[in-house]
Amino acid sequence: MILWIDTRVDGRPERSVAANLLLRQVAVFDPRVEVVDWHTVAGEEGVLIADGVHLSPTGKDRFAATLAQAVGDHYDVPPLPPAPR
């Protein structure tokens, strides 16, 4: 399994959308490839810092959980414990 993680840059939304569309178009040609939807998760409140690109501490936890979930969907991986708050 190959996991590609899409992108989100709040200051350049049109570029993020175009890049993510390209990832999904290419992934169609290889059944081993899955695109992980980080774009939606990164749009949640508090995930990115004020620059709209880099991860907040909460964002780092959400990124790790999103990737772990995607891996766990394809492999027998136990779920991560909840992140400390």
HUZI-V869386 format. One record per backbone hydrogen bond with DSSP energy under -1.0 kcal/mol. NH is the residue of the N-H (numbers start at 1). CO is the residue of the C=O. If there is no record, write none. Layout:
nh: [NH	NH]
co: [CO	CO]
This chain:
nh: [2	4	6	10	12	16	17	18	19	20	21	22	23	24	25	26	27	28	29	30	33	34	36	38	42	44	47	49	52	56	60	61	62	63	64	65	66	67	68	69	70	71	72	73	74	75	77]
co: [32	34	36	52	9	12	13	14	15	16	17	18	19	20	21	22	23	24	26	27	30	2	4	36	38	41	44	54	49	47	56	57	58	59	60	61	62	63	64	65	66	67	68	69	71	71	75]
